[in-house]
Amino acid sequence: MEDLFRPLYQERTSQLNTLGVLVVEKNEQNKAFTENFDSILLIIVKEVEGAVFTKHYVDQNNETASMYIVADQQLKEWLLLGTNRKVIEWLYHGRIIFDRNEFVHNLKTEIREFPFYGRKIKMTIEFAKLIKRYADGKAFFNDAHYLDAYNHVLHSLHHLARLAIIENGYYPELTVWNQVRHIEPEIYKLYEELLTSDEDLQKRLELLFLASDFLIHSRTEKGAGHLLFLMKQKEWWSINDLLNHDEVAHYAVDLVTLIEYLLERKLVRSVSIQTKGHGIFHRYYQVCKEI
């Protein structure tokens, strides 16, 4: 397979647009890791037509390979948002066969050491998703839609697990529950009981809501830390200004639910500003001075 790859990546390493090339070999214990291909060739470039360019190959021995050409900006966005964890795993575990100016080495270091600011924004992204899923799960539960509630609560536990992993200074892997079992066994136990308990679904959900409230509430200041830090930079914010802020854009889809939750937790307060209409006020938001 190496002989098949060589002409593919050698052609590209001579191009200044190419920043790095990695090879990922099939894992016999987990063939899905390489999408059932024998090998993955990951090529990182400055620019590519579209976010990702993909080609599939097979050699005379019927060994298969998949080549991915990814723009570095797209890769960095995935690293921040965690929206394509498989490619991030390839980057982390892949063998470097070309590295211009240590670009790939520095990316691997960033994943391993997880710089503080990267953790801060990533925690708020996960926390915002967690609050949205959890709130929707409770609403469905209160309306006796237990299967829909179960679906949302299960997703909220995934976000809680990822939040705990990031909080402890690690990058969430594909095998999140294997990680969290060692880092935060209390969260793993909640997940296990939701899936395997002999109680009926309604009772399982009731117990989970009771047990997980504290785990979520105790993480609020850290989980929402990026938003709270940003909001302290101005006396008050309109919801539109927050939604259109470059960094908040990463979790804007869940922002309104997050703001309402922070109001409830008294970490943010609303400020009423008179409009031109009598008796109608603009609603602005500011961080409570106590925090």
C-alpha positions in Angstrom: 0.0 0.0 0.0 2.9 2.3 0.7 4.0 1.9 -2.9 0.5 2.9 -4.0 0.6 6.0 -1.9 4.1 7.2 -2.7 3.4 8.7 -6.2 0.1 10.2 -4.9 1.8 12.2 -2.1 5.2 12.8 -3.7 3.4 14.7 -6.4 1.8 17.0 -3.8 4.8 17.5 -1.5 6.5 19.5 -4.2 3.6 21.9 -4.2 3.8 24.9 -1.7 0.1 24.6 -1.1 0.7 21.3 0.7 1.3 21.6 4.5 1.4 18.0 5.6 0.7 14.4 4.7 -0.3 11.6 7.1 -1.0 7.9 6.7 -3.5 6.0 8.9 -3.5 2.2 8.9 -6.5 0.0 9.4 -7.2 -1.0 13.0 -8.1 -4.7 13.1 -10.1 -4.2 16.4 -12.0 -1.3 14.9 -12.2 -1.3 11.1 -14.7 1.6 11.2 -11.8 3.8 12.3 -10.6 3.9 8.7 -14.1 3.6 7.3 -13.3 -0.1 6.4 -10.5 1.0 4.1 -7.0 -0.6 4.6 -5.4 2.9 4.7 -6.3 6.6 4.9 -4.1 9.2 3.3 -4.8 12.6 4.9 -3.3 15.6 3.0 -3.5 19.0 4.6 -3.3 22.0 2.2 -3.7 25.8 2.4 -6.4 25.9 -0.2 -8.7 23.3 -1.8 -11.8 23.5 -4.0 -14.5 22.9 -1.5 -13.8 22.1 2.2 -12.7 18.5 1.5 -11.6 16.6 -1.7 -11.8 12.8 -1.6 -10.7 9.9 -3.8 -10.8 6.1 -3.4 -8.1 3.7 -4.7 -7.6 -0.1 -4.9 -4.3 -1.8 -5.8 -3.6 -5.1 -7.6 -3.8 -7.0 -4.3 -7.2 -5.6 -3.7 -6.1 -3.4 -0.8 -8.1 -0.2 -0.5 -7.2 3.3 0.3 -9.1 6.6 0.8 -7.4 9.9 0.2 -8.7 13.1 1.9 -7.4 16.5 0.9 -8.5 19.0 3.6 -7.9 22.8 3.9 -6.1 23.8 7.1 -8.8 26.3 8.0 -11.5 23.6 7.8 -9.3 21.3 9.9 -8.9 24.0 12.6 -12.6 24.6 12.6 -13.2 20.9 13.2 -10.7 20.9 16.0 -12.5 23.8 17.6 -16.1 22.6 17.1 -15.5 18.9 17.3 -17.8 18.3 14.3 -15.6 15.8 12.5 -14.0 13.8 15.2 -12.9 11.0 12.9 -10.6 13.3 10.9 -9.3 14.7 14.2 -8.5 11.1 15.3 -6.7 10.5 12.0 -4.6 13.6 12.6 -3.8 12.5 16.2 -2.9 8.9 15.4 -1.7 9.2 11.8 2.0 8.7 10.9 3.5 11.8 9.4 5.2 11.3 6.1 5.6 14.9 5.1 5.5 18.0 7.3 6.2 21.5 6.0 7.7 23.8 8.7 6.4 21.4 11.4 2.8 22.3 10.6 1.4 18.9 11.4 3.6 18.4 14.4 2.3 21.7 15.9 -1.3 20.6 15.3 -0.7 17.3 17.1 0.9 19.2 20.0 -2.2 21.4 20.1 -4.5 18.4 20.4 -2.3 16.8 23.0 -1.7 19.9 25.2 -5.1 21.5 24.4 -4.3 25.2 25.0 -6.3 27.0 27.7 -8.3 29.4 25.4 -9.2 26.5 23.1 -10.6 24.7 26.1 -12.5 27.7 27.3 -14.5 28.3 24.0 -14.9 24.5 23.4 -16.3 24.1 26.9 -19.0 26.8 26.2 -19.8 25.2 22.9 -20.4 21.8 24.7 -22.2 23.5 27.6 -24.6 25.4 25.3 -25.5 22.1 23.5 -25.9 20.4 26.8 -28.3 23.0 28.2 -30.4 23.0 25.0 -30.7 19.2 24.9 -31.4 19.0 28.6 -34.1 21.7 28.5 -35.8 20.1 25.5 -35.6 16.7 27.2 -37.3 18.1 30.3 -40.0 19.7 28.2 -40.7 16.5 26.4 -40.8 14.6 29.7 -43.2 17.1 31.2 -45.5 16.5 28.2 -45.2 12.7 28.7 -43.3 12.2 25.4 -40.8 9.8 27.0 -39.1 8.5 23.9 -38.4 12.0 22.7 -37.2 13.0 26.2 -34.9 9.9 26.3 -33.3 10.9 22.9 -32.6 14.4 24.1 -31.3 13.3 27.5 -29.0 10.8 26.0 -27.5 13.5 23.8 -27.2 15.8 26.8 -25.2 13.2 28.6 -22.8 12.9 25.7 -22.3 16.7 25.9 -21.8 16.5 29.7 -19.3 13.7 29.2 -17.4 15.7 26.6 -17.5 18.8 28.8 -16.0 16.9 31.7 -13.2 15.6 29.5 -12.3 19.0 28.2 -12.6 20.5 31.8 -9.9 17.9 32.8 -7.6 19.1 30.1 -8.1 16.3 27.6 -9.3 16.3 24.0 -12.5 14.3 23.5 -11.8 11.1 21.5 -14.2 9.0 19.5 -14.4 6.6 22.4 -15.8 9.3 24.8 -17.4 6.9 27.2 -14.2 4.9 27.6 -12.5 8.2 28.5 -15.1 9.5 30.9 -15.3 6.2 32.7 -11.9 6.9 34.1 -12.1 10.7 34.4 -15.7 11.2 35.7 -17.1 7.8 36.8 -20.2 9.5 38.2 -21.3 10.7 34.7 -20.5 7.2 33.3 -22.7 5.7 35.9 -25.6 7.9 34.9 -25.2 6.9 31.3 -25.0 3.2 32.2 -28.1 3.4 34.3 -30.1 5.2 31.7 -29.3 2.5 29.2 -29.4 -0.7 31.3 -31.7 0.0 34.3 -34.6 -2.4 34.8 -36.8 0.5 35.8 -39.4 1.7 33.2 -38.5 4.6 31.0 -40.4 7.2 32.9 -38.8 6.2 36.2 -35.3 6.1 34.6 -35.7 9.6 33.3 -37.0 10.9 36.6 -34.0 9.5 38.4 -31.6 10.9 35.8 -33.1 14.4 36.1 -32.7 14.3 39.8 -29.1 13.1 39.7 -27.8 15.2 36.8 -29.1 18.6 37.9 -26.2 19.0 40.4 -23.6 17.8 37.9 -24.8 20.4 35.4 -25.3 23.3 37.8 -21.9 22.8 39.4 -20.3 23.3 36.0 -22.2 26.4 35.0 -19.6 29.1 35.6 -16.8 27.1 33.9 -19.1 25.8 31.2 -20.4 29.3 30.3 -17.0 30.9 31.0 -16.3 32.0 27.5 -19.6 33.8 27.1 -19.4 35.4 30.6 -15.9 36.5 29.9 -16.9 38.1 26.6 -20.0 39.8 28.1 -17.9 41.5 30.8 -16.2 43.5 28.0 -19.3 45.7 27.6 -21.9 47.0 30.1 -24.8 45.3 28.3 -25.5 43.4 25.2 -28.5 43.1 22.9 -29.2 39.5 21.8 -28.5 40.5 18.2 -25.0 41.8 19.1 -24.2 38.5 20.9 -25.6 36.4 18.1 -23.4 38.2 15.5 -20.2 38.2 17.5 -17.5 36.2 15.7 -16.7 33.9 18.6 -20.3 33.4 19.8 -21.2 32.3 16.3 -19.8 28.9 17.2 -22.6 28.3 19.6 -25.2 30.9 18.4 -27.8 28.2 17.5 -28.1 27.4 21.3 -27.4 30.9 22.6 -31.0 32.0 23.5 -31.5 28.9 25.6 -28.2 29.4 27.3 -28.9 33.0 28.1 -32.3 32.1 29.7 -30.5 29.4 31.7 -27.9 31.9 33.0 -30.7 34.3 33.9 -32.3 31.6 35.9 -29.0 30.9 37.6 -28.6 34.6 38.3 -25.2 34.8 36.5 -26.7 37.2 34.0 -29.4 39.8 34.5 -31.7 41.5 32.0 -31.7 45.3 31.6 -34.8 47.2 30.3 -34.0 50.2 28.0 -36.9 52.5 26.9 -37.9 52.3 23.2 -39.7 55.0 21.2 -43.0 53.2 22.0 -44.6 54.0 25.3 -44.4 51.1 27.8 -42.2 49.0 25.6 -38.6 48.3 26.4 -35.6 46.7 24.7 -34.3 43.8 26.7 -30.5 43.8 27.1 -28.2 41.5 29.1 -25.3 42.0 31.4 -23.2 39.8 33.6 -24.0 40.1 37.3 -21.3 42.1 39.1 -21.1 39.4 41.8 -19.3 36.9 39.6 
